[in-house]
């Protein structure tokens, strides 16, 4: 899998990771856990290592931690989660619980949906300074302008944002700003929560897709996202091992050139 440097440190980050919203919010039974364990195994086998969660995602943090704890892959994993509460003490307590759930360490903590961002950013800086986390960030599924304002005035390591071939609002200001300010970009909802893939179900790939190496619509859509120079990593969520294989393969394919990007948008009627 290809990598891109985290802007602040130049650490190589594999370009396809794993989101856990809904996909990892399951119980403790072997039947529930087995496919998620296999998803993680295939992520690492393909060269990926970014795993993103949140205390908002039900049991997902704990499931990730349980499946990683004690494995060789745990050392390789780039473990990301979020703080999603109000107040400094509450935020610290929540992060400590996330740290415990996810196996005793966190690489990146993001302010989820910008909740009480002014309170949490100083805490995250203190944790980063103390070595408890390595990176800090912000996320939101729609507040593009507000995230841009924060990136303009604060030192942010990563911005998690929605971006896809069908949802390109961040191209106008936020993506260029992240690149200018040295903030890495984590792309959530690369398939618009599956809506894009459902629209394309049963439709054959266009002939020109063979030029890109893509073997599926999912790969082509991820290539579009990863062809933007500001993007560090895309994190499609899945609980299905075969989908993890499909998504991960996009990370080894070349990015689309500008003409191919336009052709894909034309195929989608955009």
C-alpha positions in Angstrom: 0.0 0.0 0.0 1.2 3.5 -0.8 1.8 5.9 2.1 1.7 9.7 2.5 3.6 11.6 5.1 1.8 13.1 8.1 2.5 16.7 7.5 3.7 17.6 11.0 6.1 14.7 11.4 6.6 13.1 8.0 5.5 9.7 9.5 4.4 7.5 6.6 0.7 6.9 6.8 -0.9 4.1 4.6 -3.5 5.8 2.4 -6.4 3.4 3.2 -7.5 2.7 6.7 -10.6 1.5 8.5 -13.6 3.4 10.1 -15.6 1.6 12.8 -18.9 3.5 13.0 -21.8 0.9 13.1 -19.4 -1.7 11.6 -17.7 -2.5 15.0 -20.6 -1.8 17.4 -21.3 -5.5 18.2 -21.4 -7.8 21.2 -18.8 -10.2 22.6 -19.9 -13.4 20.9 -17.5 -15.2 18.6 -20.0 -15.0 15.8 -20.0 -11.2 16.1 -16.3 -10.8 16.6 -14.9 -13.2 14.0 -15.6 -11.1 10.8 -14.3 -8.0 12.5 -11.1 -9.8 13.6 -10.7 -10.9 9.9 -11.3 -7.3 8.7 -8.4 -6.1 10.9 -6.2 -9.0 9.8 -6.7 -8.1 6.2 -6.2 -4.4 6.8 -2.8 -5.2 8.2 -2.0 -7.8 5.6 -2.6 -5.2 2.9 -0.2 -2.7 4.6 -2.9 -0.5 6.2 -2.8 0.4 9.9 -5.1 3.4 10.6 -8.1 2.5 12.7 -10.6 5.2 13.6 -13.3 5.1 16.3 -15.1 7.2 18.9 -16.9 6.9 22.2 -20.0 7.9 20.2 -19.8 4.6 18.2 -21.3 2.4 20.9 -19.1 -0.6 21.7 -16.7 -0.1 18.7 -13.8 1.2 20.8 -13.9 -1.8 23.1 -14.2 -4.2 20.2 -11.2 -2.7 18.4 -9.2 -2.9 21.7 -10.2 -6.4 22.4 -9.3 -7.6 19.0 -6.0 -5.8 18.9 -4.8 -6.4 22.5 -1.9 -8.9 22.7 -1.5 -9.2 18.9 1.7 -8.3 16.9 -0.4 -5.9 14.9 -1.2 -3.8 17.9 2.3 -2.3 17.8 1.8 -1.4 14.1 -1.7 0.0 14.4 -2.3 3.8 14.2 -5.1 4.0 16.8 -7.3 7.1 16.4 -10.4 8.0 18.4 -12.2 11.1 19.6 -13.4 13.2 22.5 -17.1 13.8 22.5 -18.3 15.5 25.7 -18.2 18.9 27.4 -15.9 20.1 30.1 -12.2 19.6 30.7 -12.5 17.0 33.5 -15.2 15.1 31.5 -13.0 15.2 28.4 -10.0 13.9 30.2 -12.0 11.1 31.8 -13.5 10.1 28.5 -10.1 10.0 26.8 -8.7 7.9 29.7 -11.6 5.5 29.2 -10.9 5.4 25.4 -7.2 4.7 26.1 -8.2 1.8 28.3 -10.7 0.4 25.9 -8.4 0.6 22.9 -5.5 -1.3 24.4 -3.7 1.2 26.5 -2.5 3.7 23.9 -3.8 6.3 21.5 -2.0 7.8 18.5 -4.5 10.5 17.6 -7.4 12.0 19.5 -9.8 14.3 17.6 -12.5 16.7 18.9 -15.6 14.9 17.6 -18.0 17.2 15.8 -16.2 20.2 17.4 -18.0 19.6 20.7 -16.5 22.0 23.2 -13.5 22.4 21.0 -12.0 25.4 22.8 -11.9 23.4 26.0 -10.5 20.2 24.6 -7.7 21.5 22.3 -5.5 22.8 25.2 -6.0 19.4 26.9 -5.0 17.6 23.7 -1.9 19.8 23.4 -0.9 19.0 27.0 -1.4 15.2 26.3 0.7 15.5 23.2 3.4 17.4 25.0 3.4 14.7 27.7 3.6 11.9 25.1 0.2 10.4 25.9 -0.9 11.0 22.3 1.1 11.8 19.2 -1.4 13.8 17.3 -4.5 16.0 17.8 -7.3 16.8 15.4 -10.8 17.9 14.8 -13.8 16.3 13.0 -17.2 17.3 11.7 -19.5 15.8 9.1 -20.8 19.1 7.8 -19.4 22.2 9.6 -16.9 22.9 6.8 -16.6 26.7 7.4 -16.1 26.3 11.1 -13.4 23.7 10.7 -11.6 26.0 8.2 -11.7 28.8 10.8 -10.1 26.5 13.4 -7.4 25.3 11.0 -6.6 29.0 10.2 -6.1 30.0 13.8 -4.9 26.8 15.5 -2.1 24.2 15.0 -4.1 21.1 14.0 -2.4 17.8 13.1 -5.3 16.1 11.4 -8.7 17.2 10.1 -11.3 14.5 9.5 -13.9 15.5 7.0 -16.4 14.1 4.5 -15.2 13.9 0.9 -16.3 11.9 -2.1 -16.8 12.2 -5.8 -20.4 13.2 -5.0 -19.7 15.5 -2.0 -16.9 17.9 -2.9 -17.7 21.0 -0.9 -14.3 20.7 0.9 -12.4 21.2 -2.3 -13.2 24.9 -2.4 -11.5 26.0 0.8 -10.9 23.4 3.5 -8.7 21.0 1.6 -6.4 23.7 0.2 -6.2 25.3 3.6 -5.2 22.0 5.3 -2.4 21.6 2.8 -1.3 25.2 3.3 -1.4 24.9 7.1 0.2 21.5 7.3 -2.8 19.5 8.6 -3.2 15.9 7.5 -6.6 15.0 6.1 -8.6 11.9 7.1 -11.6 11.3 4.8 -14.7 9.9 6.3 -17.8 8.7 4.4 -15.9 8.1 1.1 -18.9 6.3 -0.3 -21.5 8.7 1.3 -22.5 6.0 3.8 -22.9 3.5 0.9 -25.3 5.7 -1.1 -22.8 6.1 -4.0 -22.2 2.3 -4.3 -25.9 1.5 -4.1 -26.5 3.9 -7.0 -23.8 2.1 -9.0 -24.9 -1.5 -8.1 -25.1 -3.6 -11.2 -23.6 -1.0 -13.4 -20.4 -2.2 -15.1 -17.2 -0.2 -14.7 -16.5 2.0 -17.7 -13.9 0.7 -20.1 -11.4 3.5 -19.4 -11.2 2.3 -15.7 -8.8 -0.4 -16.8 -6.3 2.4 -17.4 -6.3 3.1 -13.6 -6.1 -0.5 -12.5 -9.4 -0.3 -10.7 -11.4 -3.6 -10.5 -14.5 -2.2 -8.8 -16.4 1.0 -8.3 -15.2 1.2 -4.7 -11.6 1.2 -5.8 -12.3 3.8 -8.5 -14.1 6.1 -6.0 -11.3 5.7 -3.5 -8.7 6.5 -6.2 -10.6 9.7 -6.8 -10.3 10.7 -3.2 -6.7 9.7 -2.9 -5.8 11.7 -6.0 -6.3 14.9 -4.1 -2.9 16.1 -2.9 -4.3 17.2 0.5 -5.7 13.8 1.5 -3.6 11.7 3.8 -5.9 8.6 4.3 -9.4 7.5 3.6 -11.2 5.4 6.2 -14.2 3.5 4.8 -16.0 1.6 7.5 -16.8 -2.1 7.0 -17.4 -5.3 8.9 -17.0 -7.5 5.8 -13.5 -8.9 5.1 -14.1 -9.0 1.3 -14.9 -5.3 1.3 -11.7 -4.7 3.3 -9.8 -6.4 0.6 -11.5 -4.4 -2.1 -10.9 -1.1 -0.3 -7.3 -1.8 0.6 -6.4 -2.6 -3.0 -7.2 1.0 -3.9 -4.3 2.0 -1.8 -1.8 0.3 -4.1 -3.3 1.8 -7.3 -2.1 5.1 -8.8 -4.1 8.2 -8.2 -6.4 9.4 -10.9 -5.1 12.2 -13.1 -7.2 15.3 -13.8 -8.7 13.9 -17.0 -9.7 10.7 -15.2 -11.2 12.6 -12.3 -13.4 14.5 -14.8 -14.4 11.3 -16.6 -15.5 9.7 -13.3 -17.6 12.7 -12.4 -19.2 12.5 -15.9 -20.0 8.8 -15.3 -21.7 9.8 -12.1 -23.6 12.6 -13.8 -21.9 15.2 -11.6 
